[in-house]
Amino acid sequence: MSWIPFKIGQPKKQIVPKTVEKDFEREYGKLQQLEDQTKKLQKDMKKSTDADVAMSKSAVKISSDLLSNPLCEQDPNFLAMVTALDTAMKRMDSFNQEKVNQIQKTVIEPLKKFSSVFPSLNMAVKRREQTLQDYKRLQSKVEKYEEKEKTGPILAKLHQAREELRPVKEDFEAKNKQLLEEMPKFYSSRIDYFEPSFEALIRAQVVYYTEMHKIFRDLTEQIDEPGLTDEQREKENEAKLSELRALSIVADD
């Protein structure tokens, strides 16, 4: 959101002290930044959860595809390994969905609700600005009659202009006072509002990764061949690949 004051003729009298206007711009600027950051965080959290869901669904799809591979019918050991993998991926997907649902409820929805407050705030600032322009316009009108020769008609118009100015001045001062008091309170409230959400986010991540550790520890125990290091497995795979390359159907022309 952006705040661009209307451009009109300025009265000679300084109707809003510069220090007050600077205070207003500072406080509103902080809320503008807060709105932008809240929207960005909400968008980033949504992207993150969508990516998490896509990742776990892809993992389940891969293990499911492997189960339908003809090799599983021919090799009991391979079938047992892929079945263990498929079970682990489905468990992972289930816990991931729980995590995503928790984040949606405790983080994304509160961010969305917090963002929904800003349109009302922006409207209040806009009304304050509109009233300020009316205030300036009527103050200029009063000053114009004050500078003229004090004849009967001019005095009558001056009196009328002052009467028009008085309620607008009071309205602006009330709006300005309310915003200057409430904008800092709204900004300060963000910590108390968001702290439970981010505590819930951390807890959800801790629970998820704790379960992932258990799942993959169990999977490793089921498929790991005792006595083989990663280097030995790599050499074994290379040897088997060399055998495949030696076949005439894959030999280079």
Backbone as numpy.savetxt, mean C-alpha at the origin, in Angstrom:
# Nx Ny Nz CAx CAy CAz Cx Cy Cz
-2.49 13.09 -4.06 -3.33 14.27 -4.06 -2.45 15.50 -4.06
-2.94 16.61 -4.59 -2.15 17.83 -4.63 -3.03 19.00 -4.26
-2.42 20.02 -3.68 -3.15 21.19 -3.23 -2.64 22.39 -3.99
-3.48 22.95 -4.86 -3.10 24.11 -5.67 -4.10 25.23 -5.40
-3.74 26.25 -4.62 -4.66 27.33 -4.31 -5.13 28.04 -5.57
-6.36 28.53 -5.52 -6.90 29.33 -6.63 -6.12 30.64 -6.72
-5.99 31.14 -7.92 -5.27 32.40 -8.13 -6.28 33.54 -8.32
-6.34 34.44 -7.35 -7.22 35.60 -7.47 -6.46 36.82 -6.98
-7.09 38.00 -7.16 -6.47 39.22 -6.68 -6.35 39.21 -5.17
-5.20 39.61 -4.67 -4.96 39.59 -3.24 -5.39 40.91 -2.60
-6.09 40.82 -1.45 -6.40 42.07 -0.73 -5.12 42.65 -0.14
-5.15 43.93 0.15 -3.97 44.56 0.72 -3.70 44.05 2.14
-4.76 43.76 2.85 -4.61 43.28 4.22 -4.22 41.80 4.23
-3.24 41.45 5.05 -2.82 40.05 5.20 -3.84 39.35 6.10
-4.78 38.63 5.49 -5.87 38.06 6.28 -5.49 36.74 6.95
-4.50 36.03 6.41 -4.00 34.81 7.05 -2.51 35.00 7.30
-2.08 35.03 8.56 -0.65 35.21 8.84 0.21 34.18 8.10
1.37 34.62 7.64 2.24 33.72 6.88 2.65 32.49 7.69
2.84 32.67 8.99 3.22 31.53 9.83 2.09 30.50 9.89
0.84 31.00 9.94 -0.31 30.09 9.97 -0.41 29.33 8.65
-0.23 30.04 7.54 -0.31 29.40 6.23 0.81 28.37 6.06
2.00 28.68 6.57 3.11 27.72 6.50 2.82 26.48 7.33
2.23 26.70 8.52 1.86 25.56 9.36 0.85 24.67 8.65
-0.12 25.31 7.99 -1.15 24.55 7.28 -0.53 23.74 6.14
0.32 24.38 5.36 0.95 23.70 4.22 1.83 22.55 4.69
2.52 22.75 5.81 3.39 21.68 6.34 2.56 20.47 6.76
1.50 20.71 7.53 0.69 19.61 8.03 -0.04 18.89 6.90
-0.55 19.65 5.95 -1.26 19.02 4.84 -0.28 18.27 3.93
0.93 18.82 3.78 1.95 18.14 2.99 2.31 16.77 3.57
2.37 16.69 4.89 2.65 15.40 5.55 1.54 14.40 5.26
0.29 14.87 5.23 -0.83 13.97 4.95 -0.86 13.56 3.48
-0.45 14.47 2.60 -0.35 14.10 1.19 0.66 12.97 1.00
1.79 13.09 1.66 2.82 12.06 1.57 2.33 10.75 2.18
1.60 10.85 3.29 1.05 9.67 3.95 0.06 8.95 3.03
-0.77 9.71 2.35 -1.73 9.09 1.42 -1.00 8.35 0.31
0.00 8.99 -0.29 0.76 8.35 -1.37 1.44 7.08 -0.88
2.04 7.14 0.31 2.75 5.97 0.84 1.78 4.84 1.17
0.61 5.19 1.68 -0.39 4.16 2.02 -0.89 3.45 0.77
-1.17 4.22 -0.28 -1.62 3.62 -1.54 -0.54 2.73 -2.14
0.70 3.18 -2.09 1.81 2.40 -2.65 2.00 1.11 -1.86
1.92 1.20 -0.54 2.09 0.02 0.30 0.97 -0.99 0.05
-0.25 -0.49 -0.07 -1.39 -1.37 -0.36 -1.18 -2.09 -1.70
-0.73 -1.36 -2.70 -0.48 -1.94 -4.02 0.65 -2.97 -3.97
1.72 -2.65 -3.25 2.85 -3.56 -3.15 2.48 -4.83 -2.39
1.67 -4.70 -1.32 1.25 -5.87 -0.57 0.38 -6.78 -1.43
-0.48 -6.18 -2.24 -1.33 -6.97 -3.13 -0.48 -7.72 -4.15
0.51 -7.04 -4.71 1.41 -7.69 -5.67 2.15 -8.86 -5.00
2.58 -8.65 -3.77 3.32 -9.67 -3.04 2.47 -10.92 -2.80
1.24 -10.72 -2.33 0.37 -11.88 -2.07 -0.02 -12.58 -3.36
-0.26 -11.82 -4.41 -0.58 -12.43 -5.71 0.60 -13.30 -6.19
1.81 -12.79 -6.00 3.00 -13.55 -6.41 3.16 -14.81 -5.58
2.86 -14.71 -4.28 2.94 -15.88 -3.40 1.97 -16.97 -3.85
0.74 -16.56 -4.16 -0.27 -17.51 -4.61 0.15 -18.17 -5.92
0.64 -17.35 -6.85 1.07 -17.88 -8.15 2.23 -18.86 -7.98
3.15 -18.55 -7.08 4.30 -19.43 -6.84 3.86 -20.79 -6.32
3.00 -20.80 -5.28 2.60 -22.09 -4.69 1.72 -22.89 -5.65
0.88 -22.21 -6.41 0.04 -22.91 -7.39 0.91 -23.52 -8.49
1.95 -22.81 -8.90 2.86 -23.34 -9.91 3.59 -24.57 -9.39
4.00 -24.52 -8.13 4.70 -25.66 -7.53 3.80 -26.89 -7.49
2.54 -26.70 -7.13 1.58 -27.81 -7.11 1.36 -28.35 -8.52
1.30 -27.46 -9.51 1.10 -27.87 -10.90 2.28 -28.72 -11.38
3.49 -28.30 -11.01 4.68 -29.05 -11.42 4.68 -30.45 -10.82
4.41 -30.55 -9.53 4.41 -31.88 -8.89 3.28 -32.75 -9.44
2.15 -32.13 -9.76 1.04 -32.88 -10.35 1.41 -33.40 -11.73
2.08 -32.56 -12.51 2.52 -32.98 -13.85 3.53 -34.12 -13.77
4.40 -34.04 -12.78 5.39 -35.11 -12.61 4.71 -36.44 -12.26
3.65 -36.37 -11.45 2.93 -37.59 -11.08 2.31 -38.27 -12.29
1.92 -37.47 -13.28 1.30 -38.04 -14.47 2.33 -38.47 -15.51
3.62 -38.27 -15.19 4.69 -38.67 -16.09 4.77 -40.19 -16.16
4.92 -40.76 -17.35 5.00 -42.23 -17.49 6.10 -42.87 -16.64
7.14 -42.12 -16.30 8.23 -42.67 -15.49 7.72 -43.17 -14.14
6.68 -42.48 -13.63 6.15 -42.87 -12.32 5.54 -44.28 -12.36
5.01 -44.66 -13.50 4.42 -45.99 -13.64 5.51 -47.06 -13.75
6.67 -46.69 -14.24 7.72 -47.66 -14.51 8.72 -47.79 -13.36
8.83 -46.76 -12.55 9.86 -46.75 -11.50 9.22 -46.47 -10.14
9.06 -47.47 -9.29 8.43 -47.27 -7.97 9.17 -46.25 -7.10
10.50 -46.25 -7.21 11.27 -45.29 -6.40 10.99 -43.85 -6.83
10.92 -43.65 -8.15 10.62 -42.32 -8.67 9.20 -41.90 -8.28
8.27 -42.86 -8.34 6.88 -42.58 -7.95 6.81 -42.16 -6.48
7.54 -42.86 -5.63 7.53 -42.53 -4.20 8.09 -41.13 -3.96
9.17 -40.79 -4.68 9.80 -39.48 -4.51 8.86 -38.36 -4.97
8.23 -38.55 -6.15 7.34 -37.52 -6.68 6.08 -37.40 -5.84
5.60 -38.53 -5.31 4.43 -38.49 -4.43 4.74 -37.69 -3.17
5.93 -37.89 -2.63 6.35 -37.11 -1.46 6.43 -35.63 -1.80
6.98 -35.34 -2.98 7.07 -33.94 -3.43 5.68 -33.33 -3.59
4.78 -34.07 -4.21 3.43 -33.57 -4.44 2.71 -33.28 -3.12
2.87 -34.19 -2.16 2.26 -33.98 -0.84 2.82 -32.73 -0.18
4.15 -32.54 -0.29 4.80 -31.36 0.31 4.32 -30.07 -0.35
4.18 -30.09 -1.69 3.75 -28.89 -2.40 2.30 -28.53 -2.05
1.47 -29.53 -1.87 0.08 -29.26 -1.49 -0.01 -28.72 -0.07
0.83 -29.24 0.81 0.89 -28.69 2.18 1.37 -27.25 2.15
2.41 -27.01 1.35 2.92 -25.65 1.22 1.84 -24.70 0.69
1.12 -25.15 -0.32 0.06 -24.32 -0.90 -1.02 -24.01 0.12
-1.36 -25.01 0.94 -2.39 -24.79 1.96 -1.95 -23.75 2.98
-0.72 -23.88 3.49 -0.22 -22.90 4.46 -0.04 -21.53 3.82
0.37 -21.50 2.57 0.53 -20.23 1.87 -0.80 -19.50 1.74
-1.86 -20.26 1.43 -3.17 -19.64 1.30 -3.65 -19.09 2.64
-3.34 -19.81 3.72 -3.69 -19.30 5.05 -2.95 -17.99 5.33
-1.68 -17.97 4.96 -0.88 -16.75 5.17 -1.44 -15.59 4.36
-1.75 -15.84 3.09 -2.29 -14.79 2.21 -3.63 -14.27 2.73
-4.48 -15.17 3.19 -5.78 -14.76 3.75 -5.59 -13.90 4.99
-4.61 -14.29 5.82 -4.33 -13.53 7.04 -3.82 -12.12 6.69
-2.92 -12.05 5.72 -2.38 -10.75 5.31 -3.48 -9.88 4.69
-4.35 -10.50 3.90 -5.46 -9.75 3.30 -6.35 -9.14 4.39
-6.61 -9.93 5.42 -7.51 -9.49 6.49 -6.87 -8.47 7.42
-5.62 -8.69 7.77 -4.99 -7.88 8.82 -4.12 -6.74 8.31
-3.76 -6.77 7.02 -2.89 -5.72 6.48 -3.53 -4.99 5.31
-3.90 -5.73 4.26 -4.39 -5.08 3.05 -5.73 -4.38 3.28
-6.66 -5.05 3.96 -7.96 -4.42 4.22 -7.83 -3.17 5.11
-7.05 -3.22 6.20 -6.84 -1.99 6.98 -6.20 -0.86 6.17
-5.26 -1.20 5.28 -4.66 -0.18 4.41 -5.73 0.45 3.52
-6.59 -0.40 2.97 -7.66 0.08 2.10 -8.62 0.99 2.86
-8.98 0.60 4.07 -9.90 1.42 4.88 -9.26 2.75 5.25
-7.96 2.71 5.57 -7.26 3.94 5.92 -7.23 4.89 4.73
-6.98 4.36 3.54 -6.94 5.19 2.34 -8.29 5.83 2.04
-9.37 5.15 2.45 -10.71 5.66 2.14 -11.04 6.94 2.91
-10.23 7.28 3.91 -10.48 8.48 4.70 -9.99 9.74 3.98
-9.00 9.60 3.12 -8.37 10.76 2.51 -9.28 11.59 1.61
-10.21 10.99 0.84 -11.10 11.84 0.04 -11.89 12.85 0.88
-12.34 12.44 2.07 -13.06 13.37 2.95 -12.14 14.47 3.45
-10.91 14.08 3.78 -9.93 15.08 4.22 -9.63 16.07 3.11
-9.43 15.56 1.90 -9.15 16.44 0.77 -10.31 17.38 0.50
-11.52 16.89 0.67 -12.70 17.74 0.46 -12.76 18.84 1.51
-12.41 18.52 2.75 -12.39 19.53 3.81 -11.37 20.62 3.50
-10.21 20.23 2.98 -9.18 21.20 2.61 -9.66 22.04 1.43
-10.35 21.41 0.49 -10.88 22.15 -0.66 -11.92 23.18 -0.22
-12.79 22.79 0.71 -13.81 23.73 1.21 -13.14 24.88 1.95
-12.10 24.59 2.70 -11.35 25.64 3.38 -10.75 26.61 2.37
-10.20 26.07 1.27 -9.60 26.92 0.24 -10.65 27.77 -0.47
-11.81 27.18 -0.75 -12.88 27.93 -1.40 -13.37 29.07 -0.51
-13.49 28.77 0.79 -13.92 29.81 1.74 -12.88 30.91 1.84
-11.60 30.53 1.78 -10.52 31.52 1.82 -10.61 32.45 0.62
-10.93 31.92 -0.55 -11.04 32.77 -1.73 -12.22 33.74 -1.61
-13.32 33.26 -1.04 -14.46 34.15 -0.79 -14.08 35.24 0.22
-13.34 34.83 1.23 -12.87 35.76 2.25 -12.01 36.86 1.60
-11.06 36.45 0.76 -10.19 37.43 0.09 -10.99 38.35 -0.84
-11.91 37.76 -1.56 -12.72 38.56 -2.50 -13.53 39.62 -1.75
-14.16 39.23 -0.65 -14.98 40.18 0.11 -14.11 41.18 0.86
-12.92 40.76 1.32 -12.01 41.70 1.98 -11.54 42.76 0.98
-11.27 42.35 -0.26 -10.87 43.31 -1.30 -12.00 44.29 -1.58
-13.22 43.77 -1.55 -14.39 44.63 -1.78 -14.52 45.67 -0.68
-14.33 45.25 0.57 -14.39 46.19 1.70 -13.31 47.24 1.56
-12.09 46.80 1.22 -10.98 47.75 1.09 -11.24 48.76 -0.03
-11.89 48.32 -1.09 -12.19 49.22 -2.21 -13.11 50.36 -1.75
-14.14 50.03 -0.97 -15.07 51.07 -0.50 -14.43 51.92 0.59
-13.51 51.33 1.38 -12.85 52.12 2.43 -11.95 53.20 1.82
-11.46 52.97 0.61 -10.57 53.92 -0.04 -11.33 55.04 -0.76
-12.63 54.84 -0.96 -13.42 55.85 -1.68 -13.84 56.97 -0.74
-14.27 58.05 -1.35 -14.78 59.19 -0.58 -16.02 58.74 0.19
-16.10 59.13 1.45 -17.16 58.65 2.32 -18.47 59.41 2.09
-19.12 59.11 0.99 -20.45 59.66 0.72 -21.49 58.70 1.28
-22.75 59.15 1.28 -23.82 58.32 1.81 -23.92 56.96 1.12
-24.00 56.96 -0.23 -24.09 55.67 -0.94 -22.87 54.78 -0.70
-21.68 55.38 -0.64 -20.47 54.59 -0.43 -20.47 53.98 0.96
-20.87 54.75 1.96 -20.94 54.23 3.33 -21.93 53.08 3.44
-23.05 53.21 2.70 -24.05 52.13 2.72 -23.46 50.86 2.10
-22.75 51.03 0.98 -22.13 49.87 0.33 -21.02 49.28 1.20
-20.27 50.13 1.91 -19.23 49.66 2.80 -19.84 48.83 3.93
-20.92 49.33 4.48 -21.60 48.60 5.55 -22.09 47.24 5.06
-22.66 47.21 3.87 -23.17 45.96 3.29 -22.01 44.98 3.02
-20.90 45.51 2.52 -19.74 44.66 2.23 -19.17 44.06 3.51
-19.15 44.86 4.59 -18.65 44.35 5.87 -19.58 43.26 6.43
-20.87 43.43 6.22 -21.84 42.45 6.69 -21.70 41.13 5.91
-21.38 41.26 4.61 -21.15 40.05 3.80 -19.85 39.36 4.22
-18.87 40.17 4.59 -17.57 39.64 4.94 -17.59 38.90 6.28
-18.32 39.39 7.25 -18.27 38.86 8.61 -18.54 37.36 8.72
-19.64 36.81 8.18 -19.88 35.37 8.31 -18.87 34.52 7.54
-18.39 35.06 6.40 -17.40 34.31 5.62 -16.08 34.24 6.37
-15.72 35.35 7.00 -14.49 35.39 7.80 -14.58 34.39 8.96
-15.72 34.38 9.64 -15.92 33.46 10.77 -15.90 32.00 10.30
-16.49 31.76 9.14 -16.53 30.40 8.59 -15.13 29.92 8.25
-14.34 30.79 7.62 -12.97 30.41 7.28 -12.15 30.14 8.52
-12.25 31.03 9.49 -11.45 30.87 10.70 -11.80 29.57 11.43
-13.09 29.19 11.40 -13.51 27.94 12.04 -12.95 26.74 11.28
-13.06 26.78 9.96 -12.53 25.67 9.15 -11.02 25.56 9.30
-10.34 26.68 9.28 -8.89 26.70 9.39 -8.44 26.17 10.74
-9.11 26.60 11.79 -8.77 26.17 13.16 -8.97 24.66 13.32
-10.09 24.17 12.80 -10.39 22.75 12.92 -9.34 21.90 12.20
-8.97 22.30 10.98 -7.99 21.54 10.22 -6.61 21.58 10.87
-6.22 22.75 11.36 -4.91 22.87 12.00 -4.83 22.03 13.28
-5.96 21.84 13.94 -5.99 21.02 15.15 -6.05 19.53 14.83
-6.82 19.17 13.80 -7.08 17.75 13.54 -6.09 17.09 12.58
-5.49 17.84 11.69 -4.52 17.22 10.77 -3.34 16.59 11.51
-2.72 17.27 12.49 -1.63 16.61 13.24 -2.10 15.38 14.00
-3.33 15.43 14.53 -3.86 14.27 15.26 -4.05 13.08 14.31
-4.57 13.37 13.13 -4.77 12.30 12.14 -3.43 11.69 11.75
-2.43 12.53 11.53 -1.11 12.04 11.12 -0.50 11.18 12.22
-0.64 11.63 13.47 -0.05 10.88 14.60 -0.76 9.54 14.81
-2.03 9.45 14.42 -2.81 8.23 14.66 -2.33 7.06 13.81
-1.54 7.35 12.78 -1.15 6.28 11.85 -0.37 5.17 12.55
0.42 5.52 13.57 1.24 4.52 14.25 0.35 3.53 15.02
-0.56 4.07 15.82 -1.46 3.20 16.58 -2.35 2.38 15.66
-2.68 2.94 14.50 -3.56 2.23 13.56 -2.84 1.07 12.88
-1.62 1.31 12.42 -0.92 0.32 11.60 -0.08 -0.67 12.41
0.27 -0.32 13.63 1.14 -1.22 14.40 0.56 -2.63 14.54
-0.72 -2.80 14.88 -1.28 -4.17 14.96 -1.23 -4.90 13.62
-1.41 -4.16 12.52 -1.38 -4.79 11.21 -0.01 -5.37 10.89
1.03 -4.63 11.18 2.37 -5.11 10.84 2.87 -6.15 11.83
2.35 -6.11 13.06 2.63 -7.20 13.99 2.01 -8.49 13.46
0.77 -8.38 12.95 0.09 -9.55 12.37 0.82 -10.05 11.14
1.35 -9.14 10.33 2.12 -9.53 9.13 3.35 -10.34 9.52
4.07 -9.87 10.53 5.27 -10.58 10.98 4.91 -11.96 11.53
3.83 -12.02 12.33 3.42 -13.32 12.88 3.04 -14.29 11.76
2.31 -13.80 10.76 1.90 -14.66 9.64 3.12 -15.20 8.90
4.13 -14.35 8.70 5.35 -14.79 8.02 6.11 -15.82 8.85
6.18 -15.58 10.16 6.90 -16.50 11.05 6.23 -17.87 11.04
4.90 -17.89 11.16 4.17 -19.16 11.15 4.38 -19.89 9.84
4.29 -19.15 8.74 4.43 -19.76 7.41 5.81 -20.39 7.23
6.87 -19.63 7.53 8.21 -20.14 7.28 8.61 -21.22 8.28
8.01 -21.19 9.46 8.22 -22.30 10.40 7.64 -23.59 9.84
6.44 -23.49 9.29 5.82 -24.66 8.68 6.59 -25.11 7.44
7.10 -24.15 6.66 7.88 -24.52 5.48 9.14 -25.29 5.88
9.75 -24.89 6.97 10.94 -25.60 7.45 10.59 -27.05 7.78
9.46 -27.27 8.44 9.03 -28.63 8.80 8.72 -29.45 7.54
8.00 -28.82 6.61 7.60 -29.53 5.38 8.82 -29.98 4.59
9.76 -29.10 4.38 10.91 -29.46 3.55 11.92 -30.32 4.31
11.92 -30.23 5.63 12.74 -31.16 6.42 12.19 -32.58 6.26
10.86 -32.71 6.36 10.24 -34.02 6.18 10.48 -34.54 4.77
10.36 -33.65 3.78 10.56 -34.06 2.39 11.99 -34.53 2.16
12.95 -33.82 2.74 14.35 -34.20 2.59 14.61 -35.58 3.18
14.00 -35.84 4.33 14.17 -37.14 4.97 13.60 -38.27 4.12
12.54 -37.97 3.37 11.89 -39.00 2.56 12.64 -39.30 1.27
13.25 -38.29 0.67 13.83 -38.50 -0.66 15.35 -38.54 -0.64
15.95 -38.17 0.47 17.41 -38.08 0.51 18.03 -39.47 0.50
19.05 -39.63 -0.31 19.81 -40.88 -0.34 20.98 -40.74 0.62
21.05 -41.59 1.64 22.12 -41.45 2.63 23.49 -41.69 2.02
24.46 -40.93 2.49 25.83 -41.13 2.06 26.23 -40.36 0.82
25.28 -39.68 0.14 25.61 -38.95 -1.07 25.68 -37.45 -0.79
26.79 -36.86 -1.19 26.91 -35.40 -1.06 26.35 -34.75 -2.32
26.19 -33.45 -2.28 25.71 -32.74 -3.47 26.68 -32.91 -4.63
27.97 -32.93 -4.33 28.97 -33.09 -5.38 28.87 -34.48 -6.02
28.62 -35.49 -5.19 28.48 -36.85 -5.71 27.24 -36.99 -6.58
26.15 -36.33 -6.15 24.92 -36.37 -6.94 25.13 -35.69 -8.30
25.88 -34.59 -8.26 26.15 -33.87 -9.51 26.96 -34.73 -10.47
27.96 -35.43 -9.94 28.77 -36.30 -10.78 27.95 -37.46 -11.33
27.05 -37.98 -10.49 26.18 -39.08 -10.91 25.27 -38.62 -12.05
24.72 -37.43 -11.92 23.85 -36.89 -12.96 24.62 -36.65 -14.26
25.85 -36.16 -14.15 26.67 -35.92 -15.33 26.98 -37.24 -16.05
27.24 -38.27 -15.26 27.54 -39.58 -15.85 26.35 -40.12 -16.63
25.17 -39.96 -16.03 23.95 -40.43 -16.69 23.66 -39.60 -17.95
23.93 -38.29 -17.86 23.72 -37.43 -19.03 24.67 -37.82 -20.16
25.91 -38.19 -19.80 26.89 -38.61 -20.82 26.42 -39.88 -21.51
25.81 -40.77 -20.76 25.27 -42.00 -21.35 24.18 -41.67 -22.36
23.34 -40.69 -22.02 22.25 -40.30 -22.93 22.82 -39.66 -24.20
23.85 -38.86 -24.02 24.45 -38.18 -25.18 25.14 -39.17 -26.12
25.51 -40.31 -25.56 26.20 -41.31 -26.37 25.25 -42.07 -27.28
23.96 -41.96 -27.03 23.00 -42.66 -27.88 23.00 -42.06 -29.28
22.83 -42.91 -30.27 22.91 -42.46 -31.66 21.80 -41.48 -32.02
20.65 -41.59 -31.38 19.52 -40.71 -31.73 19.73 -39.28 -31.27
20.67 -39.06 -30.35 20.94 -37.68 -29.90 22.34 -37.24 -30.27
23.07 -38.10 -30.99 24.44 -37.74 -31.39 24.42 -36.60 -32.38
25.45 -35.73 -32.30 25.55 -34.60 -33.23 25.84 -35.12 -34.64
25.27 -34.45 -35.65 25.52 -34.83 -37.04 26.95 -34.44 -37.43
